């Protein structure tokens, strides 16, 4: 995973990217993690890796767990629609 060697988070405390909870100071932590991701040259690759492997926990590619879940659901719906269109 050579892309990880170029990641902006490489020298940041990993705990920043694994917030516990969804309110209060955790929201500040999430925004701080996303700010690191925003300046990362491999953000898209990181997000794609997290989606590919089904990474559930943490901030990856500037997305939260719930954001990645929503992305996976949208992708699955598109796949179903695509398959349905081919079958017609």
N, C-alpha and C positions, 0 to 999 in steps of 0.2 A: 504494500500500500504506500507507494512513493508519494502520493498526494498528501498524506498526513505529514510528511516532512516539511511541506510548504504551508501548512495550516497556521493561521494567525493564533490559534489557541494553544499551539505547541508549548509555549512558555507561560501559560496561564494556569492557575490552580484548577485542576479538573473539577473540583467540587462546585465551582461556579456554574458549570453546565448540567448539574444534577440537583436542581432545587427541590426542596421538600415542601409540598403544599401548593396552593394556588391563590393565596391572598396575602395581604400585608407586605412585609419585607421580601417575601418570596417574589412578588411582582417586580420589585426593584432588581433582584438578582436575575430574573429572567431577562429584563431589559438590558442589564449589563452584559449578559452572555450574548444576547442578540447583537449588541453593539460590536462585540469582538467579531462575530460572524459577518457583520455588515462590511467589515474591511478585509475580509479573508479572500485571498485569491483562488481558493479551492472550495468555496462555499457550495457551489452547485454539485460538485463531485461528492462532497461530504453528504449533502442531502440525498443524492441518488444512492449512495452506499447505504444510508440509514433506511431508505425505502426498500432497497433490494434485499437487505437482510432482515427486515422487519424489526429494526431497533425500536423498542418501545419507550425506554426511559431516556430522559435527558434532552438537551438542546443540541440539535444536529442540523447543520446547514441553515441556521437561523430560524429553525422551526421548533415548536413545542411538540409534546407528545400528541396533544389533541389536534394540532394542525396537520401532523403527519397522518393521523388516523383519517381525517377528513380527505386528505389527498389520496390515500389508498382507496377510500370508498368511491370517490369520483372516478378514479382510474378503473376500478372494478365495474362501475356502471357503464363507462364508455366501452369497456371490453364486451360486456353483455350486449350493448346496443350494436356494436360492430359485428358480433357473431350473429345476432338476430337479422341484421341487414344482409349478411352473406347468405343466410338460410332462405331468405325470401325470394 
